[in-house]
Amino acid sequence: MKSSSSGAAWTAESAIAGNAEALQALRELITYPLLYSRESQILGLKWPRGLLLYGPPGTGKTSLVRATVRECDAHLIVISPHSVHRSHVGESEKILREAFAEANSHLTSGKPSVIFIDEIDALCPRRDSRREQDIRIASQLFILMDSNKSSSTSGSHVVVVASTNRVDAIDPALRRSGRFDVEVEVSTPNEEERFQILKLYTKRLHLDPNVDLQAIAASCNGYVGADLEALCREAAMSALNKASEDSQHIITLDDWKHARSVVGPSITRGVTVEIPRVSWDDIGGLKDLKKKLQQAVEWPLKHSSAFLRMGVSPIRGILLHGPPGCSKTTLAKAAACAAKASFFSLSGAELYSMYVGEGEALLRNMFRKARLAAPSIIFFDEADVVAAKRGGSSSGSTTVGERLLSTLLTEMDGLEQAKGILVLAATNRPHAIDAALLRPGRFDLVLYVPPPDLEARHEILSVHTRNMKLDDDVDLREIAEETELFTGAEVEGLCREAGIVALREDISASVVCNRHFQTVMRSLKPGLTQEEINLYASFSKHQFLRPAGASESSSKQKMKGNRSFLLSVAPVTFGIASLIIFTGLSYISSRYNETGKELSRT
């Protein structure tokens, strides 16, 4: 337990930044009953006595309470789980009673008392997971909070503030009016709030004139207040380590870059993927496709004010489909790098689990963290595994796939909107994806990634040979003409194999010649045919990909299947019917004989 007091000139804004809504709620709870005690008596207004702050760790919940208490010079009592839990029966309840008694004893000074319960989910968990000690502590807290109704005429009162980062783990009985009347979310700071926090933590540091805190704040998506404090500390440590004893410790842009490499957003720790630096120039060809992706991914982030001005909502989902090896995954990486967004990646192998509900929980948790770290991109590679069509089979894997698809549909366009999240998906089997995902509001944009044409193949060859020393007899344009129907991955493999052939010929070689390319091309054949490419290209947003005549063949197969099914069950049905008839006739005959015997006796 701890108390604090300070001068009246001190304000909370001098110690914290951002979280204006939570700060206002705390002032209304603690300060307003003292400032407007006469008005509340005239109006018969009853002030709330409880406030629950919830949000991710490190967002400043405890700092907000301490700053507000110091601002109004209130008496603060801090209760934490480790200070309450005791081994002997009745000791934990006694500690709670003493805390409330101490808070009431300070009301004679005419100032409010604040009881702050940190990590309340550890003290009062839900009833289905409680121990006997937790039940006793929760019951005692209920009684103490219900009895905390009166206040003095001077406006002094006792309020209870609690904080948690697992709001759903708290007993619902605490979250009713009369106990915790108000619930305020302390979420991750936006760009402007991050800028204010950086200004707060760097006001005593010597910054280089080239350091732009606004740009640093814009690049720190998902950082909470504690992360930004650690970022400033690491930048200062970097400047201290490289500075000489005589020079001033000035923090430069290099120090901030080093700090960014050390300190990342704690919310996405262990969930986000560190993607390789891929730029649009690293992808040969596909100019129109890259332009559409730039408009869909980068514009909502760089020109958000224009979208608001026009009343246009950004695209929520993009589906990339096409033959294997045509740079679908590379396009997603380039889009994430260009947008400077948090990048989350999921595959079907991670979502399919032997435990029921584990894959759905992982998917929900991924979207929850992506919302906190917005703007963010969630990438589903091989999306046909996660979003397969529903119906057809009743096997266990199909049932799991349907549950995963239902979770994905709800997260993308459910009651809780996925604001600031772009879902990118790639597949080479678009016909296997459920139609519910292809409507507006989910995958708004469906883009076909074709195999590279002549110009694109030439660009791909140039990209993958830019670090090679080529002989004068190598003509990339001629090689591009000879690689008709090759995918981007196959062209990349051609360049790599040509270098290996040159080393195989002479391990000390430093030049790749045309004969090396020709050697590889004689043994390399394209994996696609023109018919397969036409089949991939025929898929559109409202027409599922299927071969010509598929509907007729499928209907014929269905009729054959029905006929074979009837033929297979006919003998069984005939046998059952014969058995029923024979049993009925035997029963009638036996009854007839018994009736005849009775009549003869009579």
Sequence and secondary structure as in RCSB ss.txt:
>XXXX:A:sequence
MKSSSSGAAWTAESAIAGNAEALQALRELITYPLLYSRESQILGLKWPRGLLLYGPPGTGKTSLVRATVRECDAH
LIVISPHSVHRSHVGESEKILREAFAEANSHLTSGKPSVIFIDEIDALCPRRDSRREQDIRIASQLFILMDSNKS
SSTSGSHVVVVASTNRVDAIDPALRRSGRFDVEVEVSTPNEEERFQILKLYTKRLHLDPNVDLQAIAASCNGYVG
ADLEALCREAAMSALNKASEDSQHIITLDDWKHARSVVGPSITRGVTVEIPRVSWDDIGGLKDLKKKLQQAVEWP
LKHSSAFLRMGVSPIRGILLHGPPGCSKTTLAKAAACAAKASFFSLSGAELYSMYVGEGEALLRNMFRKARLAAP
SIIFFDEADVVAAKRGGSSSGSTTVGERLLSTLLTEMDGLEQAKGILVLAATNRPHAIDAALLRPGRFDLVLYVP
PPDLEARHEILSVHTRNMKLDDDVDLREIAEETELFTGAEVEGLCREAGIVALREDISASVVCNRHFQTVMRSLK
PGLTQEEINLYASFSKHQFLRPAGASESSSKQKMKGNRSFLLSVAPVTFGIASLIIFTGLSYISSRYNETGKELS
RT
>XXXX:A:secstr
       TT  GGGT  S HHHHHHHHHHHTHHHHTHHHHHHHT     EEEEE STTSSHHHHHHHHHHHHT E
EEEE HHHH  SSTTHHHHHHHHHHHHHHHGGGGTS EEEEESSHHHHSB GGG  HHHHHHHHHHHHHHHTTT 
  TTS  EEEEEEES GGGB GGGGSTTTS EEEE     HHHHHHHHHHHTTTSEE TT  HHHHHHT TT  H
HHHHHHHHHHHHHHHHHS SSS  EE HHHHHHHHHH   STTTTTB       GGGS S HHHHHHHHHHHTHH
HHTHHHHHHHT     EEEEE STTSSHHHHHHHHHHHHT EEEEE HHHH  SSTTHHHHHHHHHHHHHHHT S
EEEEEETHHHHSB   S  SHHHHHHHHHHHHHHHHHHSSS  TTEEEEEEES GGGB GGGGSTTTS EEEE  
   HHHHHHHHHHHTTTS B TT  HHHHHHH TT  HHHHHHHHHHHHHHHHHH TT   B HHHHHHHHHH  
 S  HHHHHHHHT BTTB    TTHHHHHHHHHHHHHHHHHHHHHHHHHHHHHHHHHHHHHHHHHHHHHHHHHHH
H 
